[in-house]
Amino acid sequence: MEIIKAEKRYLDEILDIENESFKHPFKKENILYELEENPFSNFYLAKENDEIVGFIIFWITFENATICQIATKKTFRNMGFATKLIEFSEKLLKEKEVEFYTLEVREGNLAAINLYKKMGFLTITKKDKYYEDGENALYMMKGEI
């Protein structure tokens, strides 16, 4: 597996993964904003045999970072790609002296919650009716990256 910086030329593959991964996926404009305009955005892709199989978008603001989106292509799930993307992001965060890493995750997304717990994230609070469809979110944080 190789991790590379996301580029516009991979937009179709990114959107395919986004659309198969989320109930309310980012639109093309959202992805382009993260790729080209958001000054806080860090956007990386996981490649396996020249195929884009996953991505992570995380924002860095001073000593804090937030996972905005992380997704793996359905046929490549449970193979460690998300773990590798998070580990890669944490290496970058450590270099930038980031102290806290946070995220929101759907309360019903047990696979993601288990991954985040395995990676050292702790549930800090629950955000009631956080998502458009009324589902709650868990706010998770990891310190000492």
C-alpha positions as CSV (number, residue, x, y, z in Angstrom):
1,M,0.0,0.0,0.0
2,E,1.1,3.5,-0.8
3,I,-0.2,6.8,0.7
4,I,-0.2,9.8,-1.6
5,K,-1.4,13.4,-1.5
6,A,-4.9,13.7,-3.1
7,E,-5.1,15.4,-6.4
8,K,-8.0,16.5,-8.6
9,R,-7.2,13.8,-11.2
10,Y,-8.5,11.2,-8.6
11,L,-11.8,13.0,-8.1
12,D,-14.0,10.3,-9.7
13,E,-12.4,7.6,-7.6
14,I,-12.8,9.7,-4.4
15,L,-16.4,10.4,-5.2
16,D,-17.1,6.7,-5.8
17,I,-15.7,5.8,-2.4
18,E,-17.5,8.7,-0.8
19,N,-20.9,7.8,-2.3
20,E,-20.7,4.1,-1.3
21,S,-19.5,4.9,2.2
22,F,-21.8,7.6,3.7
23,K,-25.6,8.1,4.1
24,H,-25.1,11.8,3.3
25,P,-21.9,11.9,1.2
26,F,-20.0,15.0,0.3
27,K,-20.9,16.4,-3.1
28,K,-18.3,17.1,-5.8
29,E,-18.1,20.8,-4.7
30,N,-17.3,19.7,-1.1
31,I,-14.5,17.4,-2.2
32,L,-13.0,20.1,-4.5
33,Y,-13.1,22.6,-1.6
34,E,-11.1,20.2,0.5
35,L,-8.7,19.5,-2.3
36,E,-8.1,23.1,-3.5
37,E,-9.4,25.8,-1.2
38,N,-9.6,24.8,2.5
39,P,-6.3,26.0,4.1
40,F,-6.7,23.6,7.0
41,S,-7.3,20.5,4.9
42,N,-4.9,17.6,4.6
43,F,-6.2,15.1,2.1
44,Y,-4.4,11.8,1.4
45,L,-5.2,8.6,-0.6
46,A,-4.5,5.0,0.0
47,K,-3.4,3.2,-3.2
48,E,-3.1,-0.5,-3.7
49,N,-1.8,-1.8,-7.1
50,D,-2.5,1.6,-8.7
51,E,-6.1,1.6,-7.4
52,I,-7.4,4.3,-5.1
53,V,-8.9,2.2,-2.2
54,G,-9.4,4.8,0.5
55,F,-8.8,8.3,1.7
56,I,-8.6,10.5,4.8
57,I,-9.3,14.2,5.2
58,F,-8.2,15.8,8.4
59,W,-8.0,19.5,9.4
60,I,-5.2,21.0,11.5
61,T,-5.9,24.1,13.4
62,F,-3.1,25.1,15.8
63,E,-2.6,22.3,18.3
64,N,-5.8,20.5,17.3
65,A,-6.7,18.2,14.4
66,T,-10.0,16.7,13.4
67,I,-10.8,13.8,11.1
68,C,-13.2,15.2,8.7
69,Q,-13.7,12.1,6.5
70,I,-12.2,8.7,6.3
71,A,-13.4,6.0,4.0
72,T,-12.3,2.8,2.3
73,K,-13.7,1.2,-0.8
74,K,-16.2,-1.6,0.2
75,T,-14.2,-4.4,-1.4
76,F,-11.1,-3.3,0.6
77,R,-12.7,-2.9,4.0
78,N,-11.4,-4.8,7.1
79,M,-7.9,-5.0,5.5
80,G,-6.2,-2.4,7.5
81,F,-6.3,0.6,5.1
82,A,-8.2,2.9,7.5
83,T,-5.7,2.0,10.3
84,K,-2.8,2.8,8.0
85,L,-4.4,6.2,7.0
86,I,-4.9,7.2,10.6
87,E,-1.3,6.1,11.5
88,F,0.0,8.1,8.6
89,S,-2.0,11.2,9.7
90,E,-0.8,10.8,13.2
91,K,2.8,10.8,12.0
92,L,2.2,14.1,10.3
93,L,0.4,15.5,13.3
94,K,3.3,14.6,15.6
95,E,5.7,16.5,13.3
96,K,3.4,19.5,13.6
97,E,3.2,19.2,17.4
98,V,-0.5,18.6,17.4
99,E,-1.8,17.7,20.8
100,F,-5.4,16.6,20.3
101,Y,-7.0,14.6,17.5
102,T,-10.8,14.6,17.4
103,L,-13.7,13.3,15.3
104,E,-17.5,12.8,15.2
105,V,-18.9,9.4,14.3
106,R,-22.4,8.1,13.9
107,E,-23.5,6.3,17.1
108,G,-24.6,3.4,15.0
109,N,-21.4,3.0,13.1
110,L,-19.9,0.3,15.3
111,A,-17.2,-0.7,12.9
112,A,-15.8,2.8,12.8
113,I,-16.2,3.3,16.6
114,N,-14.3,0.0,17.2
115,L,-11.5,1.2,14.9
116,Y,-11.2,4.5,16.6
117,K,-11.2,2.9,20.0
118,K,-8.4,0.5,18.8
119,M,-6.5,3.6,17.6
120,G,-6.7,5.1,21.1
121,F,-9.7,7.5,20.7
122,L,-12.0,7.9,23.7
123,T,-15.6,8.9,23.7
124,I,-15.9,12.4,25.3
125,T,-19.6,13.1,24.8
126,K,-22.6,12.3,22.7
127,K,-24.1,14.9,20.3
128,D,-27.8,14.4,20.2
129,K,-29.4,14.6,16.7
130,Y,-26.1,15.7,15.2
131,Y,-26.7,14.3,11.7
132,E,-29.3,15.4,9.1
133,D,-31.3,12.3,9.6
134,G,-31.4,12.8,13.4
135,E,-28.8,10.2,14.3
136,N,-26.6,11.0,17.3
137,A,-22.9,11.4,17.0
138,L,-20.2,10.4,19.4
139,Y,-17.5,13.0,19.8
140,M,-14.2,11.2,20.3
141,M,-10.7,12.5,21.1
142,K,-7.2,11.2,21.3
143,G,-4.5,13.2,23.2
144,E,-0.7,12.6,23.3
145,I,-0.4,11.7,19.6
